[in-house]
Amino acid sequence: MGETMGVGLLGCGQVGAAVARMLHEHAEDIARRSGVRIEVARVAVRDLSTPREVPVEFERFTTDPWTVVQDPTCNVIVEVMGGIEPARSLILDAFRGGKPVVTANKELLANHGHELFDAAELGGADLLYEASVGGGIPLIRPLRESLAGDRILRFMGIVNGTTNYILTRMAEEGLSQEEALSEAQTLGYAESDPTADVDGFDAVAKAAILATIAFDLPVVAGDVHREGIGGVTARDIGYARRLGYVVKLLAIAEAEGSSVSVRVHPAMIPSAHPLAAVRESFNAVLIEGQRVGPLMLYGRGAGGDPTATSVVGDIIELARDRRAGVRPSIPSHVSPHLMHRSDQSAGPAGPRRVKGMEELSGQYYILMQVADRPGVLAAIATAFARHQVSIKSVWQEGHGEEAEIVLITHRAKERALQACVEELRGIDTVETVSSVLRVEGGEP
Ligand SMILES: NC(=O)c1ccc[n+]([C@@H]2O[C@H](COP(=O)([O-])OP(=O)(O)OC[C@H]3O[C@@H](n4cnc5c(N)ncnc54)[C@H](OP(=O)(O)O)[C@@H]3O)[C@@H](O)[C@H]2O)c1
């Protein structure tokens, strides 16, 4: 086996170091499977003095990532540094030189995917990104290859391990959100600044990438409705349990006729739903295809080793293609002729667009603190009737200062529900509407 392929590693943190270790430790197996010997040729980091447990000679490290991209011994560029810049410019530079790129960078793909795929096309190179969604769970390849013949109707997933860990601990141990977050930080499941996870930005980027492939429609982060878990309290989780539900942060995308909706928000799902069993930092995506029916992919959505598995899988695909002198026969993203039509593209049912949240319908759970007086329920019921939101169940908990109303609606239009909540907030016996959560996944 004579051929060797050099990897230029941009970043050697959690993921990059695990990639270097896997390429070294599994070198024989990888060479046998790909027909090519794959080696880390150069590595770019920010700080050369950081101790790193990686089987790569110190001389191969540099703080100048541009030299890695331009180094002729680097045949493939693996971007695992994260962030928008300089990652974006470095990838564009690699494509100008005709070099294929593997990235794990969801933030970059969800915001600049079009530009990167256009540049890849122009440079005659590939951009593979299995690790960008779901860490070690194969999601991109099944969607774009195994399911390429089917029509995806919807997907619903838990794509952020940090928030799933927090919600699991709140549900199972009765912790407050602050306590669960602090525990997640101690265990390394959450960053010191947890905003990207808790506020839903990370899940939004992943939802945009998955929706783009599932629906052959360019979806960017800005198209995705976003609500984080910040407002979810231990009380909501307690009521959810009593009603037969669990609370999860979900990424949901659905095709309906000529439009697609993509959203990230916390929701109650029945405790018997397959996603309800996804605990702690695990991720899962439930895909529903017209012909294949429901299909669930479950596993570790983050962590150095699981994520490195996806990165190395992509590197091996590039090695095999290089050996065969071909590029992957299936486009890695949306068909190139659709890329510039940001609001419309051809879906199976004709032109498609991303629709806004206000156009959707759903079922809702509402928690409000009220004055414990006669007539409170009548005023609330009148507001619901005026907005044509029908109530499925309602009851009062507690008395006096502690009185609160727990309510579940039947399916209603989002626009009507929001108007109804606005009116509830104006009723003098309603002190606060503390929670509004969507109910997904059917009856408990
Ligand atoms: N960690 C996960 O579980 C996971 C899962 C899926 C996807 N991802 C994605 O994978 C990427 C990497 O994540 P990570 O957790 O491995 O990050 P990380 O541990 O922070 O590592 C980042 C690496 O990039 C280097 N770096 C950053 N900016 C640089 C620059 N301007 N020039 C040279 N080197 C630079 C850092 O150098 P120093 O070491 O010197 O600071 C570090 O080695 C991100 O896009 C992330 O979203 C991560």
The ligand as an SDF file (V2000), in Angstrom:
LIG
                    3D

 48 52  0  0  0  0  0  0  0  0999 V2000
  -16.3810   19.2850   21.5890 N   0  0  0  0  0  0  0  0  0  0  0  0
  -17.4040   18.6420   21.0750 C   0  0  0  0  0  0  0  0  0  0  0  0
  -17.9800   17.7560   21.6950 O   0  0  0  0  0  0  0  0  0  0  0  0
  -17.8980   18.9780   19.6930 C   0  0  0  0  0  0  0  0  0  0  0  0
  -18.9250   18.2150   19.1200 C   0  0  0  0  0  0  0  0  0  0  0  0
  -19.3550   18.5040   17.8110 C   0  0  0  0  0  0  0  0  0  0  0  0
  -18.7750   19.5400   17.1230 C   0  0  0  0  0  0  0  0  0  0  0  0
  -17.7840   20.2920   17.7360 N   0  0  0  0  0  0  0  0  0  0  0  0
  -17.2000   21.3870   16.9720 C   0  0  0  0  0  0  0  0  0  0  0  0
  -15.8280   21.1040   16.7590 O   0  0  0  0  0  0  0  0  0  0  0  0
  -15.0800   22.3050   16.7440 C   0  0  0  0  0  0  0  0  0  0  0  0
  -13.9660   22.2150   17.7720 C   0  0  0  0  0  0  0  0  0  0  0  0
  -14.5040   22.0170   19.0550 O   0  0  0  0  0  0  0  0  0  0  0  0
  -13.5800   21.6540   20.3170 P   0  0  0  0  0  0  0  0  0  0  0  0
  -14.5150   21.3280   21.4230 O   0  0  0  0  0  0  0  0  0  0  0  0
  -12.5400   20.6730   19.9370 O   0  0  0  0  0  0  0  0  0  0  0  0
  -12.9000   23.0780   20.6040 O   0  0  0  0  0  0  0  0  0  0  0  0
  -11.6420   23.4080   21.5400 P   0  0  0  0  0  0  0  0  0  0  0  0
  -11.3990   22.2920   22.5000 O   0  0  0  0  0  0  0  0  0  0  0  0
  -11.8390   24.7800   22.0500 O   0  0  0  0  0  0  0  0  0  0  0  0
  -10.4110   23.4170   20.5110 O   0  0  0  0  0  0  0  0  0  0  0  0
  -10.1960   24.4210   19.5670 C   0  0  0  0  0  0  0  0  0  0  0  0
   -8.7960   24.2520   19.0140 C   0  0  0  0  0  0  0  0  0  0  0  0
   -8.5930   25.1910   17.9670 O   0  0  0  0  0  0  0  0  0  0  0  0
   -7.3990   25.9480   18.2230 C   0  0  0  0  0  0  0  0  0  0  0  0
   -7.6160   27.2980   17.6910 N   0  0  0  0  0  0  0  0  0  0  0  0
   -8.6800   28.1120   17.9300 C   0  0  0  0  0  0  0  0  0  0  0  0
   -8.5300   29.2780   17.2640 N   0  0  0  0  0  0  0  0  0  0  0  0
   -7.3590   29.1940   16.6010 C   0  0  0  0  0  0  0  0  0  0  0  0
   -6.6490   30.0590   15.7430 C   0  0  0  0  0  0  0  0  0  0  0  0
   -7.1160   31.2690   15.4370 N   0  0  0  0  0  0  0  0  0  0  0  0
   -5.4640   29.6470   15.2340 N   0  0  0  0  0  0  0  0  0  0  0  0
   -4.9580   28.4260   15.5290 C   0  0  0  0  0  0  0  0  0  0  0  0
   -5.6140   27.5420   16.3320 N   0  0  0  0  0  0  0  0  0  0  0  0
   -6.7750   27.9240   16.8560 C   0  0  0  0  0  0  0  0  0  0  0  0
   -7.2130   25.9040   19.7200 C   0  0  0  0  0  0  0  0  0  0  0  0
   -5.8530   26.1070   20.0380 O   0  0  0  0  0  0  0  0  0  0  0  0
   -5.3260   26.0500   21.5710 P   0  0  0  0  0  0  0  0  0  0  0  0
   -5.4700   24.5970   21.9780 O   0  0  0  0  0  0  0  0  0  0  0  0
   -3.9200   26.4700   21.5150 O   0  0  0  0  0  0  0  0  0  0  0  0
   -6.2410   26.9650   22.3420 O   0  0  0  0  0  0  0  0  0  0  0  0
   -7.6920   24.4850   20.0400 C   0  0  0  0  0  0  0  0  0  0  0  0
   -6.6550   23.5560   19.8560 O   0  0  0  0  0  0  0  0  0  0  0  0
  -16.0910   23.4330   16.9820 C   0  0  0  0  0  0  0  0  0  0  0  0
  -16.5400   23.9400   15.7560 O   0  0  0  0  0  0  0  0  0  0  0  0
  -17.2300   22.7080   17.7000 C   0  0  0  0  0  0  0  0  0  0  0  0
  -18.4700   23.3540   17.5090 O   0  0  0  0  0  0  0  0  0  0  0  0
  -17.3390   20.0180   18.9800 C   0  0  0  0  0  0  0  0  0  0  0  0
  1  2  1  0
  2  3  2  0
  2  4  1  0
  4  5  1  0
  4 48  2  0
  5  6  2  0
  6  7  1  0
  7  8  2  0
  8  9  1  0
  8 48  1  0
  9 10  1  0
  9 46  1  0
 10 11  1  0
 11 12  1  0
 11 44  1  0
 12 13  1  0
 13 14  1  0
 14 15  2  0
 14 16  1  0
 14 17  1  0
 17 18  1  0
 18 19  2  0
 18 20  1  0
 18 21  1  0
 21 22  1  0
 22 23  1  0
 23 24  1  0
 23 42  1  0
 24 25  1  0
 25 26  1  0
 25 36  1  0
 26 27  1  0
 26 35  1  0
 27 28  2  0
 28 29  1  0
 29 30  1  0
 29 35  2  0
 30 31  1  0
 30 32  2  0
 32 33  1  0
 33 34  2  0
 34 35  1  0
 36 37  1  0
 36 42  1  0
 37 38  1  0
 38 39  2  0
 38 40  1  0
 38 41  1  0
 42 43  1  0
 44 45  1  0
 44 46  1  0
 46 47  1  0
M  CHG  2   8   1  16  -1
M  END
$$$$
